[in-house]
Amino acid sequence: MHYRNVMALYNNNDAWMCKMFLSTLEGPTMRWFSEVPLTFSSSIYLLYHDVRKRHKALFKMTPQSNDESLMTYLKRFSAELAKVEKLDDMLAIMLFKQGLYHSPLSRN
């Protein structure tokens, strides 16, 4: 959404939007993008599919079930995480926390 806000004034100038795209990236996204080879992709669609392929484990990661122990979930999460290339530590922590089962007692 940030990119769209910044580019709202330049919506008819594709060249300018492409040049400004990099300035809107931050954190893990910027680090990842800076490692993409210059001749990496001939289109945004190929880039999108490569990102999906590299991070498929993140997109299909299932949360902890209510009858799954924390140790079992941690082992499963770690195994899925090992399939992801160059994952940012903060993102991994966030994904782990989001996947934890929250019992009614833990919500209070």
Summary of the structure (lengths in Angstrom):
residues: 108
radius of gyration: 18.3
end to end distance: 33.0
largest distance: 53.8
contacts: 208
relative contact order: 0.10
helix: 62%
strand: 0%
